[in-house]
Amino acid sequence: ARMLDESNNTVTFADVAGCDEAKEEVSELVDFLRDPSKFQKLGGGIPQGVLMVGSPGTGKTLLAKAIAGEAKVPFFSISGSDFVEMFVGVGAAPVPDMFENAKKHAPCIIFIDELDAVGRQRGAGLGGGNDEREQTLNQMLVEMDGFEGQTGIIVIAATNRPDVLDPALMRPGRFDRQVVVPLPDIRGREQILTVHMRKVPIAGDVKADIIARGTPGFSGADLANLVNEAALFAARTNKRLVDMEDFEKAKDKIMMGAERRSMVMSEEEKKNTAYHESGHAVVAKLMPKSDPVHKVTIIPRGRALGLTMQLPVEDRYAYDRTYLMSRIAVLFGGRIAEELFMDQMTTGASNDFERATQMARDMVTRYGMSDALGPMVYGENEGEVFLGRSITTHKNVSEATMQKVDAEIRRIIDQQYALARRLLEENRDKVEAMTKALLDWETIDAEQINDIMEGKEPRPPKAPQSPPKSSAGDTPGAAPSATAPA
């Protein structure tokens, strides 16, 4: 295990933002490490183990480091995969050594990252190397329960897969406490951005709250990357300060992929993409409960030829039926616009259909949102022993019911397709105006889209955008045209 001395660890709770509840949970550990007698007087024992659970990039390791930094104690870190050795049978050997070493430096913290590498449920594997992992796990269970609680060693482990851990590892006495480190909400994102912005020279027009609103679903690591990308954009143009335009560019790059301005598209293909994206955007503006359209572009980004980006007004944790129905209609807007205005079908809409069909299937089979079939789950996912994810669905449903399920999915899709078609036929002028704006400027923002929807002349873009040099030619490979996920 690598040891980080208390004098070298500069991370404190001030560096951890966006997870206030998790910080509160672990601040008790800091008090214990500073003054154990306060708790022992009342006969209370401190949790010997704390399991941090959360998506990748939410700051589990950082939080563990901050506990050690606040309490001024040594910090031993080891990854779950470090226990896997070259020779069979010696994987369990580092475990007693690590605890022995920790006892000499007590009070201290042992941090095990990616616990699921060794802590998986026993008896599930079918391979020969599996016994090795089980021995390591058994040794760890013995060590964690073997030493008395008064030694002042706290084991903190992090995982993003708590569902695959062995139940013996999760019981009180080993990991007494589970601390959930969730993805930050809008306030949390603002705090995280403020922490990272301290390290770069920021211009006066940068508002952390506006950036936070535009980055739903971003983890702490994503936001750190966003600030870094913005600083790189500013450095490329020799600016002295990082301004809002740099953050906007960085956000687009992370959410939609890097611009591929060198990609040569024929005029017809460009026009088709413009109609496709206008179709998405116009339907999105007209559907109830649809997320506001933030930006539409026909500059190829990542694997898409163009993108319509919608951003929710506030973080969403659950979706209602009207919202999902609107999403399906928006996804169909692209293909319908191609048919109505270009009188052709292209492969660009394949990803839209895939997502619309999956959404309709989930509405019927998982969310119980179909009147004909009612609140029931049809077809449960089969857990896969090797991959730890499902690859088959086992049938606990009769053929007749499956036909009803298919018919219901078909009904939802046909209904939303017809609705999107009607909206676009009634608003042909808006689609034409938006397509013209896209062909002129390549990217249009929310204000310009609102002008078009109100029947006004769209205002010109804020910053002069230099259009790329384009010459006629064929696009290499048909990339799916994607609507950015809301």
N, C-alpha and C positions, 0 to 999 in steps of 0.2 A: 504494500500500500504506500502511496505517496503521501508524505507528511508536509503540511503547510503550517509553518510555525506561527504562533500568535502575533509575532512582530512583523511577519511578512503579509499577513492577511489584512487588507485595507477595506474590505467590503463590509458595509454596515447596513442597517435597515433603511438608511436614507437613500441608498442606491437601489432599493427594491420598491417598485411602485406598482399600483394597479391590482394588488391582491391584499386588501386591508384585512379581510377576515382571516386569511391564511397567516398573515403577520401576527395578528392577535393570538391565534392558536399557539404559535411557536414562541411568542415572547415569554411565556411561562418557563420554557426550557432555559432561556437566557437567565432568568431569575434564579433557577435551580443551580445552574452551573456557577453563578456568582456566589450564591449563598445557600448551600444545600440544607443547612441546619434549620432554616426557617420552615421548610416543609416537613423535615423529619421530626421536629418537635411535636407536631400534631399527628404523627403516625402515618402521614401520607407519603406514598412513594411516587417519585416522578416517573412518567412513562419511560420505559427502557428503550422502546423503539418507536419511531415515528415514520409512517409510510406516506410519502408525498405522491399524490396521484394527480395527473393532469396531462393535457395534450402536449405534444412536442413544442418546445419553444416558449412555454409559459413562465419559466423562471424557477424551476424546482431546485436545480443545482445552485443557482444564485442565492436562493433563500437559505439553503443549508449553509453556504459559505457565510452569509450575513449573520446567522446564529452564532457561528464560531467567532466571527469578527466582533460582534457585540459583546460576547461573553469573555473575550480575550483568552480563548483556550485553543490548544492545538487541534488541527483538523486533518484527519486521515481520509484520503479519498481513494476508492478502488472501483473499478468497473466490474459489472457482473461477468463480463467475458474474460477478465484477468484470471479467473479461477480455472479456465480451460487450459490444460497444460499439454505439452508435447507427448508425454508418456501417459498411458492409461494408468490410473490408480494414484497419481500424485496431485490430482486436482483439488483434493480436500486439504492438502498439506498447508497451503498459505493461510487457511482460516484460523487455526489455533495460533499461528505466529502473529497474525494481525491483531488478534485480541490480546495476546501476551504483551505485544509492543504497546498497545493502547493503554494497558493497565499501568505500565511504567510512567506514562504521561498523563494519567488521570488527574483532574477531570478533563475529558476531551470528547470529541465527536468523531465517530466513524461514519463515513458517508459511502453508501454502496449505490452507484449509478446503474441504471438499466437492470434492476433486480430480476426482471423476468427472464434474463439469460440463464440464471441458476435456480430461480425460485419457482419454476413451473411445476404444475401439479405432477405428482409422481404417478408412475404406472400408465401414463398416456402414450409414451413413445414406444415405437415398435423397432427401433434400431439398437445396435450394440453399444454405441457411445452413450446411450441414455443412462446406464447404471452409474457412469462417471458423474454425471450432473446430479444424480440423486444422492450419491455419496457426499458430494460437496454440500448439498442442501441439508442432508442429515447432520453433518458436522456443524453447519451454521446454526441449526435448530438447537443442538446441544450447547454450543458456546453461548448463544443468546439467553438460554434458560439456565445455563450452568453457573455463570458468575452471579454473585449476589448483587442486589440492586444498589447497594451502598458504594459501589466502586466508582460511581460518577462517570460511567461511560454511557453515552447515548448513541444508539445506532439510528441513523437516518437513512432511509432508502428511497429511491425515486423510481417510478415506473409509469408508463403510459398504458399499460395493459393489466390493470388489477384483476381482470376476469380470469386470467390464466394462472394466477398464483396459487400455491399449495395452501389449503385451508389451515394446516398446522402452523404455517408461517404467519397467518393472519390473526391467530388467537391472541387474546390479552395475555401479557407476560412476555410476548415477543414483540409484535407490533401492536401496542395498545391503542395507538391513535392513528387515524387516517386524516391527513390534511389534504383537502382538495384544492389544487391551484388551478382555477378555471381560466378560460380566455377572458381578457379584461373587457369590461363594459366601456361605454363611451367616456365616463369619468376616469376610469382606470387607464384608458389609452392616452388621455390628455396628460395624466400624471407621468406615464412612462415616457411620452414624447418630451415632456419638460426635463426629465432626468437626462435623456440623451442629448437634448439640445444645449445643455450646459457645456458640452465638449466642443461645439462648433460655433463659429461666429455667425449669429443670426441677424438678418435684416429686420427692420421695424415692422414690415408688413406681414410677417409670419405669425399666424394665429394658430396655436396648438389645438384649440377647441374645434376649429373648422376642419383641420386635418383629421382629428379624432373622429368627427362625424362621418368623414368620407372613407374611413377604413374599417368598416364592420367586419368582425371575424378575424382581425389581425392579432397575432400573438405578440408577446413582448419581443421575441427575436425578430419577427417581421418588422416591427416598428423601429428597432435598432438598425435593421438593414435599410429601412426607408430613409432614415436620417443620414446614414452613410452614403446611400446612392445620391441623395440631394446634394450632399457636400461634394461628391465627385462631379456631378453635373456643373456645379458652380465653378469648380477648379478648372474644368475643361475650357470654360469661356473666360478664364482669368478674372473672375469676380473676387472682390475682397470679402463680401458677405453672401451668405446663402439666403436667397429670397423665396417668396411663395411660389414663383414660377418653377424654380428648381424642384420644390417639393411636389408640385403638380406633375411635373415630368417624371419624377422618380416613382410617384404613386401609379401613374399610367404604365410605366415599365414593369413594375412588380405585378400589377393586377391584370394587365392585358398582354404582357410580353414586350420585347424590344421591337422598335420600329424596323421594318425591312424596306427601307426606301430604295434600295438598289434593285428590288424585284421589279421586273418589267411586266406590266400588264397592258393588254391591248385596250383600245378605247371602249370597245363593246363590253369587255369583261369589267372594266371600271364602272361603266354605266349600270351594268347588271348588279354589281356589288352595291352601288349607291341606291338603286331601287330596293334591293333586298334589305339594307339597313334602315332605309326610310320606312319600309313596311313594318319592321319591328317597332320603330320609334313611334309611329303614328298610332298603331294599335295600343302600345303601352300608355300613350297619353290619354287615350279614350276609354280604357278599361277601368272599372271601379277597383279601388284598393290596390292598384298596381303601383310598384315602386317608381318614384320620379326618375325620368331619364336624365342622366348626368352629362352624357357626352356621346356623340355618334362620330365614328371615323371610318374612312375607306382606305386608310393607310394600312397595308398588311402588317399585322403584329403577331409575333409568335407563329402559331400554325394557322391563324385565321386570316382571311382576305380583308375582312372589315369587322367592326365591332359596334354594338349598341350597348352602352354601359348604364345599368340602372343601379341606383344606390338607395337603400331604405332611409326614411327620415329618421328613424330611431332603431336601435337594435331589436331584432325579432327573436323570440325564443320558441314561438309556436305559430303555425300557419293555419288560417281558417280556409273553409272550402272556396269562398269567393276569390280569395287571393290565389289559390292554386289554379282555379279555373282561368283566372286572368293570365297567369303565367303561361298556361298552355296556349291560349289565344295569341299571346305576344310571340311565342316561339313559332307559330304558324304564319305570322305576318310576313316574314321574309319570303317564303316560297310563293305565297299568294301574290305579293307585289311583283315578283318575277313573271308570274303567269299573266297578270292583268296588264302590265305595262310593257314587258319585253316579249310576251307571247312565247315563252320558252321555260323549260325546267332545267336546272343545273344541279350538280352534285353538292353545291355549297350548303344546302339545307340539311344534309344528312345528320349532323350533330343535333340540330334543332328537333328533328323528328324523334331521334333516339331519346332525348331528354323529355319531350312531351309525352311519348308513349310510356316511359318509365314513371313519370309523375301520375299519369292516369291509372297505370297499373297499381301503384302504391295507394292511390286514393281508394280504389276498389278493394284490394286484397289486404292492405295493412291498416289504413286509417278508418275503415268503416264509414266512408263518406258517400256510399251509394245507397239510394232509397230502395232499389230492387233487391239488394243482397243484405242490407242491414249491417249492424255493428259486429262483424265477425272477421277473424283472420283466416285467409285461405292459403294453405301451403306454407309450412314453416321451414325456415332455413336449416340445413343440416350442417352441424359443426364439422370442420375437417381436421383430423388429428394432426397432420403434418404442417399444414399452412396456418392453422389457427383461425381460418376464416371460411365462410361457407362457399361451397362450389356447386352444391346440388340443393334442390328443394324437394322434400319428400311429400308425396301426395297423401293427404288425409282427406281428400275431397273426391267425390264421385265425378265421372265424366260429364254427367248432365249439369252438375253445378259449375264445372270448369267452362262449359259452353256458355252458361249464363254470365260467368265472370268475363269471358272474352267479348260477349255481346255488350256488356255494360261499359267495358273499356272503349269499344268501338263507338258506342253512343256518345260518351263524353268527348272523344276526339272529333267525331263528325259534327257535333253540336258547336264546339269551340272553333272548328275550322270554318263552318258556315258563318258564325258570328264575326270572325276576323275578316272574312271575305266581304261581308255586308258593310262593315265599318270602312274598309279601304275603298269600296266602290262609291260609298257616299262622300268620301273625303279625298277624291282623286286629286283635286287642286293642291291639297296640303302635301300629298306624297310628291307631286311634281315639283312643288316649290322647294321641298326639303332636298330632293335629289339634285336640283339645280345648285342649291347652296353647297351640297357636299362635293359636287364636281368642281365648283369654283374654289372652295376653301379646304376641301379634304377632311377637315374636322370641324364640327359645330358643337357648341356647348348648350347648357340648359336655357340660357337667356335667348339665344338665337332660335332654339326649338320653340320656346314659348311665343316668340314673335310670329313664327310661321303658323303655329296653331291658332293664333288670334287673327290670322289673315293679313298681318302687316308685312312690310318689307323687312327681312332679317337684318339686324345691325351688323356691320363688318366686324371681323375678329379683332380682339384687343391688340394682340401683338402681330406684326407682319410675319406671316408664315411663308417661308420660301418654298414654292412648290418644287418637287423633285423633277429632274429631267426625265421625261418618259419617251420611249419610242415603241412603236408597235411591235408586238411579239407575243408568243404564247406563254402562258403561265406554266412553269414546271410543276406538274402534279396539281390535282384539285384539292385545295385545303378546305376543311369545313369552315363555314362562316359561323362564328359563335356569337351568342348574346352573352355578355359577361354575367356570371351567376350573381343573383341578388343576395 
